[in-house]
Amino acid sequence: MKPEQIVEATLFASQTPLTPAELARADEGLSDVDVEKAIHVLRKRYEETEAAFQIYQLGDGYQILTRPEFAPYLERFDSVPRPPHLSPAALESLAIIAYRQPIGRIEIEDVRGVSASSVLRTLLDWELITVVGRGDGLGRPLLYGTTDRFLEHFGLKGITDLPSAEELPVALGAAKDEPEAEPELDSESEGEPDARAESEPDAAPDPETAPEPDLTSQVESEPVAAFDVADPEDSASSDVREPPVLGVTAPETAS
């Protein structure tokens, strides 16, 4: 058997990444160097043949995985294993641990502002984090760090593959645009009280203005009558036409 065939068969049958030392145990004639060379040959072969899978390095080990561009086709099948779904709270806590490890629970809660006990238990159950030691503070709290499973889950070779501080603003650019939409909602919500505030003063003057029209109606009636005389529709109203009609009624009384 060729080293490439042995390494390929071992990686194909394994469900977890294997280190070169672990792959070398498949045959007594294999060494770590032979495994590395075989992996290089296999990778080149998969690239040339445009295979749907490739050998990826995850942490210190290697694993045969399908290429990311084929994920939409595989998601249609329930039989294809899928990674666990992480909630926003779990992702937030996991990011804090990844960038600040080793870190204790109290420090995580100080950053997030909420309790992290249940989230830490979930991450421990999924083996994405582990206890790496104890702190020097009161009670010597447990310190948490990421695991190889964390690297496998996110397809990282090492913790250094995480985005740097300079790259984070670019990665979080879309997240910065979302808070800008919140003030718009606030402005709309603030608009409602403004409309109510405008309606309240309108309702308040009603009782006050009620007596005012009574006092000013006599003064306003005269100019209104003057304007109404020019309107043809008001010709039928005798009360309004009284002043100009006096010149016409004089002959009638004379007769």
C-alpha positions as CSV (number, residue, x, y, z in Angstrom):
1,M,0.0,0.0,0.0
2,K,1.2,3.5,-0.8
3,P,1.4,6.0,2.1
4,E,-1.2,8.2,0.3
5,Q,-3.7,5.3,0.3
6,I,-3.2,4.5,4.0
7,V,-3.5,8.2,5.0
8,E,-6.6,8.7,2.8
9,A,-8.4,5.6,4.1
10,T,-7.7,6.6,7.7
11,L,-8.8,10.1,7.3
12,F,-11.9,9.1,5.4
13,A,-13.0,6.7,8.1
14,S,-12.3,9.0,11.0
15,Q,-15.0,11.4,12.3
16,T,-12.5,13.6,14.1
17,P,-9.2,15.3,13.1
18,L,-6.1,13.1,13.4
19,T,-2.6,14.4,14.0
20,P,0.4,13.1,12.0
21,A,1.5,11.0,14.9
22,E,-1.9,9.3,15.1
23,L,-2.0,8.7,11.4
24,A,1.4,7.2,11.5
25,R,0.1,4.5,13.8
26,A,-1.9,3.1,11.0
27,D,1.2,1.3,9.6
28,E,4.5,0.5,11.1
29,G,6.4,1.8,8.1
30,L,4.8,5.2,8.3
31,S,6.5,8.2,10.1
32,D,5.3,11.7,10.8
33,V,7.3,13.0,7.8
34,D,5.7,10.3,5.5
35,V,2.3,11.4,6.7
36,E,2.9,15.0,6.0
37,K,4.2,14.2,2.5
38,A,1.2,12.0,1.8
39,I,-1.2,14.8,2.9
40,H,0.5,17.2,0.6
41,V,0.1,14.8,-2.4
42,L,-3.5,14.1,-1.6
43,R,-4.3,17.8,-1.3
44,K,-2.7,18.5,-4.7
45,R,-4.6,15.7,-6.2
46,Y,-7.9,16.9,-4.9
47,E,-7.3,20.3,-6.2
48,E,-6.3,19.1,-9.7
49,T,-9.4,16.8,-10.0
50,E,-11.7,19.5,-8.5
51,A,-13.0,17.0,-5.9
52,A,-15.9,18.0,-3.7
53,F,-13.8,17.4,-0.6
54,Q,-10.4,18.4,0.7
55,I,-8.1,17.7,3.6
56,Y,-8.3,20.6,6.1
57,Q,-6.1,21.3,9.1
58,L,-8.1,21.8,12.3
59,G,-5.9,22.5,15.2
60,D,-3.1,20.1,15.3
61,G,-4.9,17.4,13.2
62,Y,-6.3,16.8,9.7
63,Q,-9.7,15.8,8.5
64,I,-11.4,15.2,5.2
65,L,-14.3,17.6,4.8
66,T,-16.6,18.7,2.0
67,R,-15.8,22.1,0.5
68,P,-17.8,25.0,1.9
69,E,-19.4,25.8,-1.5
70,F,-21.3,22.5,-1.3
71,A,-23.0,23.3,2.0
72,P,-26.3,24.5,0.4
73,Y,-26.8,21.0,-1.2
74,L,-25.9,19.1,2.0
75,E,-28.3,21.2,4.2
76,R,-31.3,19.6,2.4
77,F,-30.5,16.2,4.0
78,D,-31.3,15.5,7.7
79,S,-28.8,12.6,7.6
80,V,-25.9,14.9,7.2
81,P,-24.4,15.8,10.6
82,R,-24.6,19.5,11.5
83,P,-22.7,21.5,14.1
84,P,-24.6,22.6,17.2
85,H,-26.5,25.9,16.8
86,L,-25.1,28.5,19.1
87,S,-27.4,31.2,20.5
88,P,-26.3,34.9,20.5
89,A,-25.6,34.7,24.2
90,A,-23.4,31.6,23.7
91,L,-21.5,33.2,20.8
92,E,-20.9,36.4,22.8
93,S,-19.6,34.5,25.8
94,L,-17.5,32.2,23.6
95,A,-15.9,35.3,21.9
96,I,-15.0,36.8,25.2
97,I,-13.3,33.6,26.3
98,A,-11.5,33.2,23.0
99,Y,-10.0,36.6,23.1
100,R,-9.3,36.9,26.8
101,Q,-8.5,33.4,27.9
102,P,-7.8,32.3,30.5
103,I,-10.8,34.1,32.0
104,G,-13.1,33.6,34.9
105,R,-16.9,33.7,35.1
106,I,-17.0,37.0,37.1
107,E,-14.9,38.7,34.4
108,I,-17.2,37.3,31.7
109,E,-20.3,38.6,33.5
110,D,-18.6,42.0,34.0
111,V,-18.2,42.3,30.2
112,R,-21.7,41.0,29.3
113,G,-23.6,42.6,32.2
114,V,-25.6,39.4,32.8
115,S,-25.2,36.0,34.4
116,A,-23.1,33.6,32.4
117,S,-23.5,30.4,34.5
118,S,-26.0,28.6,32.2
119,V,-24.1,29.6,29.0
120,L,-20.8,28.3,30.4
121,R,-22.5,25.0,31.3
122,T,-23.7,24.7,27.7
123,L,-20.3,25.5,26.2
124,L,-18.7,23.0,28.5
125,D,-21.2,20.3,27.5
126,W,-20.4,21.0,23.9
127,E,-16.7,20.8,24.7
128,L,-16.1,24.2,23.1
129,I,-14.4,25.4,26.3
130,T,-12.7,23.7,29.2
131,V,-11.3,24.6,32.6
132,V,-7.7,25.5,32.2
133,G,-6.8,26.5,35.7
134,R,-7.7,28.6,38.7
135,G,-7.4,32.3,39.4
136,D,-5.5,34.0,42.3
137,G,-8.6,35.8,43.5
138,L,-10.9,35.1,46.4
139,G,-11.9,31.5,46.3
140,R,-9.6,30.8,43.4
141,P,-12.2,30.9,40.7
142,L,-12.1,28.6,37.7
143,L,-10.5,29.9,34.5
144,Y,-11.9,28.9,31.1
145,G,-10.3,28.6,27.7
146,T,-11.1,27.2,24.3
147,T,-10.6,23.7,23.1
148,D,-9.6,21.9,19.9
149,R,-13.3,21.3,19.4
150,F,-13.6,25.1,19.2
151,L,-11.1,25.2,16.4
152,E,-12.9,22.4,14.6
153,H,-16.2,24.0,14.9
154,F,-15.0,27.3,13.4
155,G,-12.5,25.7,11.0
156,L,-9.4,27.3,12.5
157,K,-5.9,26.1,12.5
158,G,-5.1,27.8,15.8
159,I,-6.3,30.6,18.1
160,T,-4.1,33.0,16.2
161,D,-6.4,32.7,13.1
162,L,-9.1,34.7,14.9
163,P,-9.6,38.2,13.6
164,S,-7.2,40.7,15.1
165,A,-8.2,43.9,16.8
166,E,-7.6,45.8,13.5
167,E,-9.8,43.4,11.6
168,L,-12.7,43.4,14.0
169,P,-14.1,46.8,13.0
170,V,-14.4,45.5,9.4
171,A,-16.1,42.3,10.6
172,L,-18.5,44.2,12.8
173,G,-19.3,46.9,10.3
174,A,-22.7,45.5,9.6
175,A,-23.4,45.3,13.3
176,K,-22.7,49.0,13.7
177,D,-25.3,49.9,11.1
178,E,-28.1,48.1,13.0
179,P,-28.0,50.3,16.1
180,E,-28.5,53.3,13.8
181,A,-31.9,51.9,12.9
182,E,-33.0,51.9,16.5
183,P,-33.0,55.7,16.9
184,E,-35.4,55.7,14.0
185,L,-37.8,53.6,16.0
186,D,-37.3,55.8,18.9
187,S,-38.0,58.9,16.9
188,E,-41.2,57.3,15.7
189,S,-42.1,56.4,19.2
190,E,-41.3,59.9,20.3
191,G,-43.5,61.2,17.6
192,E,-46.5,59.7,19.2
193,P,-46.2,61.6,22.4
194,D,-45.6,64.7,20.4
195,A,-48.9,64.2,18.5
196,R,-50.6,63.6,21.8
197,A,-49.0,66.7,23.3
198,E,-50.3,68.7,20.3
199,S,-53.8,67.3,20.7
200,E,-53.9,68.1,24.4
201,P,-53.5,71.9,24.0
202,D,-56.2,71.7,21.3
203,A,-58.6,70.0,23.6
204,A,-57.8,72.4,26.5
205,P,-58.8,75.6,24.9
206,D,-62.3,74.2,24.0
207,P,-63.9,75.2,27.3
208,E,-61.9,78.5,27.3
209,T,-62.8,79.4,23.7
210,A,-66.5,78.5,24.3
211,P,-67.3,81.8,26.0
212,E,-64.9,83.8,23.7
213,P,-67.0,83.2,20.5
214,D,-70.1,84.4,22.4
215,L,-68.4,87.7,23.2
216,T,-67.0,88.3,19.8
217,S,-69.8,87.0,17.7
218,Q,-71.5,90.4,17.5
219,V,-68.3,92.1,16.3
220,E,-67.5,89.4,13.8
221,S,-71.0,89.2,12.4
222,E,-70.8,92.6,10.7
223,P,-67.8,91.9,8.5
224,V,-69.2,88.4,7.7
225,A,-72.4,90.0,6.5
226,A,-70.5,92.4,4.3
227,F,-68.7,89.4,2.6
228,D,-71.9,87.4,2.4
229,V,-73.6,90.2,0.4
230,A,-71.3,89.5,-2.6
231,D,-72.2,85.8,-2.6
232,P,-75.1,84.9,-4.8
233,E,-76.2,82.1,-2.5
234,D,-76.9,84.5,0.3
235,S,-79.4,86.6,-1.8
236,A,-82.3,84.6,-0.2
237,S,-81.3,85.6,3.4
238,S,-83.2,88.8,4.3
239,D,-81.3,89.4,7.5
240,V,-78.0,89.8,5.7
241,R,-79.4,91.8,2.8
242,E,-81.2,94.3,5.0
243,P,-78.7,97.2,4.7
244,P,-78.5,97.3,0.9
245,V,-82.2,96.6,0.4
246,L,-83.3,99.7,2.2
247,G,-82.8,101.7,-1.0
248,V,-85.2,99.4,-2.8
249,T,-87.9,99.2,-0.2
250,A,-88.3,103.0,0.0
251,P,-90.3,103.2,-3.3
252,E,-92.5,100.3,-2.1
253,T,-93.5,102.2,1.0
254,A,-94.1,105.3,-1.0
255,S,-96.6,103.4,-3.2
